[in-house]
Amino acid sequence: MVTRAESHDGPLSSQLRGLGLNVLLWPAVSVAPSSGNSLEQTLARVEDFDWIVFASRHAVTAVIRWLPHLPVGVRVAAIGRATAQVLRHRGFRVDLLPNEANAAALVNAFASQGCAGARILYPASSRALPTIAQGLTQLGAKVSQVEAYRTEPAPLDVNDCRAWIDRKVIGAVTFASPSAVIELERALGPPHFSRLLTQAAVVAIGPTTARALADRGRTAVLAESATLSGLANTTLRLLQTRP
């Protein structure tokens, strides 16, 4: 089961099918443009910043809408190889890419090279956790966190979802964000959500997503890498070894 915001032929669904797996698409969240113009206004003075930090491909898409070319003096940091790949594909260089795809690793990477006094722009989701902004601020950076896109609940056919859970035929459920965990639990209701996580193997793309599941009493298996390919490959391996 895929819970991330994507269509039937989306990247994770396609990779799972390419591995020979049947896919249920239950997008618990949707991604929408930011409701305000703060990002556009901030990018109009992008030369004021030393760094832009990208934590997702959605942030890249939102920024490139208003900033097709990166000013020479502005450096770029990215979380995760997938985000870095999108940036490079769009012609943006990536100056800082931590070894692990999570916020703490990004903050540690900045700490290693020093960022005191640096002006950092962080275009983020409407639900972004404070880890990046707080961590960089504690290192002495001046962080401007701006909403670049909105992460919202997606409509699900809840009765159909609950029927699948009641049939006990779901082998694995994948989560690519904490928001997907939160919104799927809200949509299904705690009893069916708990039943789903008890019956199926649970795979999380990274530690932040796994933490959201741990808060709900479920230990997830971390993807072999914090990418959609890693999520797909780990799901296949778990299904091959499940009794």
C-alpha positions, 0 to 999 in steps of 0.5 A: 500500500502506498500512502504518499501523494501520487497518482496511479503511475506515480514513482513509488507505485511504478517501482513497486509494480516493476518489482512484481508487487500489486499496489493499493494506492491510498494517498493520505495527503495531497500537496497544494501550492502555498496560499500566500505570496510570501515565497514569491516575495522572499525569492525576489530578494534571494541575493540577500541569502547565503544558502537555500535549504531544500528538504523535499522535491516539492520545495524544489518545484515551488521555488523553481516556479519563481526562481528558474536560475540560481544567483551565483553567490547563493549555495544550496543544501539538500536533504536526500539524494532524490531531492538533490537529483531533482535540483541537478536535473533543473540545473541547480548545483548542490553544495551540501548533501549530508550522508543521511537523509534527515534534518539532524544530519543536515544540521550536523553537516552545517555544524561541521563546516560552520554557518554562524552569521549565514543567512539561510532561506528554508522553503518548507511545507506548511507542516514542516517540523522545527528541527531544521530552523531551530538547529541552524539558528542554534548554530548562529545562522539567520534562518528565514523559513517560508511556506513553499507548499501546503501538505493537506489531508487527501480524500479517501474512500474510507469504507473501501479502505476499511474493507481491505483491512478487514479482509487481512490481505494487505502485506505491507504499508509504506510511509514516506512522511510523518504527515501520511502517518497522521492523516491515515490514522485520522481518516481510518480511525485509530482502531482500523489504523492499529489493525492495519499496522498489526497485520502488515509489514510497515516500512518508513522512508526515514527516521522522522517518519519512523518516529511518527509511527513509534509515537503510535506504538508501532516499530517500522522497518527503515528503508535501505536508503531514504529514497523511493527506490530504497522504500520499494526494495525494502518492501519487496524484501520484507514481503519475500521473508514474511511467513 
